[in-house]
Amino acid sequence: MYMKNRKTKEGKMKTELEIFTPFAKQGKFIERLTGKNTIIYTRVSSKEQVEGFSLETQKRMIEQTCESGGFPILAYFGGVYESAKTDERKEFERMLKFAERSKEKVSYIMVYSVDRFSRSGANAIFIANELRKKNIKIFAVTQPSDTFTATGKMQQNMQFIFSEYDNDLRKEKTEAGIREMLLNGYWCNKAPIGYDMITRRKRTNSDLEQRQVITINATGKLLRKAFYWKAEDKLTNAEILLKLKALGLKMHKQLLSKIFANPFYCGIMTHNLLNGSVVEGRHEKLIPKEIFLLANDIKTRNVTWKHRNDFNKIPLKNFLKCSDCHSSFCGYLVKKKNLWYYKCNKTGCRCNRSSKFLHEIFEKELSKYSFDPKVIEPVKEQFFNFFYNIVEENEEEVVLLKGRLNECKTKIEAIEERFAIGDIEKDLYQKFTLKYKKERAEILEEIGKSEFENSNLEKRINKYCQILMNLPQLWASNEYRGKLELQELLFPNGILFDREINGFRTPEINQVALVMSQIAMGLMGKNKGDDGLYNQSSPHVPGAGLEPACQ
């Protein structure tokens, strides 16, 4: 009887309390915990991983999890290579905005693993907490955990911390390796403007052998002129920019100032990993250290006019290279004999010759391209005929290239339209867009090589004739800068000295000067050697440039 009365009282009290139910507060995550709407985020940190189909692996694993668990997929994000060191990624931010603003409630952000979401440690924990307040859960299919529990939350936070720790370890090892390379004279970053860089690595039995080749390109040769204009002629940056523009090199004044302040061009390397120290680099110097200091208005006891006058004694310095090891020759003075010598820069090569000997055989080399003033007019006439035949051939080639360019543009427009209407996925769109844009860039480069300016042609050819008809004498009588300009005009990539034959080999010759000298030799009835060289050189004459050195 007592138990019966007690149950009756409890039931009555419960009924009376039900009237207050509308005023009860709901649990914090009750509504969204039951949702299953999902968005997918995939990421890799390098192009190589994209090509290795790591993105496809991530996407397939996540889709399988969604299918087996009954999670509807609302959208896909990522699908690109983005570093997770910071959380300022375009696709990452776009995904977070979608998750917060979507009309359909998003309950899960599915990733392959926690480090695919972020490697920023404390910041990643903050983002995860903010999402959790909006009832959005980050779910890693290879590291599942319920982050709405204390244990699951701690587990995911630890994974974020360890991802950041792993990044920091890699960074330390990478920086230590880079610093070691810098101390050994090897440049690790992209070479500055004016240089081409090739780094080859070869695994030996004991160690990793590295051969780095940093060479001066055509832009670098123009920058060399700019340094001398700044150091010796005391031109302003604005004047130098105008002179460079006239030679075909356009740049902003900020870039020019940055170039003048970079000691890399005189063989000195600076880097933030060197902690304020400087290192002598192994790369080819664009200018002597004295010229760099003068260009920056720095005067020291070593910077005197005597040193600059000494350059005239060794004008082939850096321009001349060893045929065995391809290292540049430097110059030195034997004080006891008061004689200048050239020697190969590479330790152990032991290739050296007196400056007198090398200058004599260099003048003989120049005489091969010099001709008698009597044949100037017929040389000019035959060269003009030859030149315009080449122009006609190149114009036909340009028409074909422009046709290919239009086809490429049509392909790009078509792929963009298909992506816009949803016919193809983003990864295919990116793959083919990159392919067609690369093809377009190659075609534009070919068109640039085939099209050229031929204004003032007669004036330029007259100047070539004046130079070539007394080339050895002109080189011998010029000052240091004049010699350099003549050398670079005739042999753009320098010359090689072969110790076995005690003579020079010329990797590249100015095609205009070569063709004109061959025409002259034919007119003078002299045996020039292999006539095939004339025909082989013919298609490249316009591309060689028709602007001779300023004399």
Secondary structure, 3 states (H helix, E strand, C coil): CHHHHHHHHHHHHHHHHHHHHHHCCCCCCHHHHCCCCEEEEEEECCHHHHHCCHHHHHHHHHHHHHHHHCCCEEEEEEEEECCCCCCCCHHHHHHHHHHHHCCCCCCEEEECCHHHHCCCCHHHHHHHHHHHHCCCEEEECCCCCCCCCHHHHHHHHHHHHHHHHHHHHHHHHHHHHHHHHHHCCCCCCCCCCCEEEEEEEEECCCCEEEEEEEEECHHHHHHHHHHHHHHCCCCCHHHHHHHHHHCCCCCCHHHHHHHHCCHHHHCEEECHHHCCCEEECCCCCCCCHHHHHHHCCCCCCCCCHHHHHHHHHCCCCCCEEECCCCCEEEEEEECCCCEEEEEECCCCCCCEEEHHHHHHHHHHHHHCCCCCHHHHHHHHHHHHHHHHHHHHHHHHHHHHHHHHHHHHHHHHHHHHHHHHCCCCCHHHHHHHHHHHHHHHHHHHHHHHHHCCCCCCHHHHHHHHHHHHCCHHHHHHHCCHHHHHHHHHHHCCCCEEEECCCCEEECCCCCHHHHHHHHHHHHHCCCCCCCCHHHHHHHHHCHHHCCCCCCC
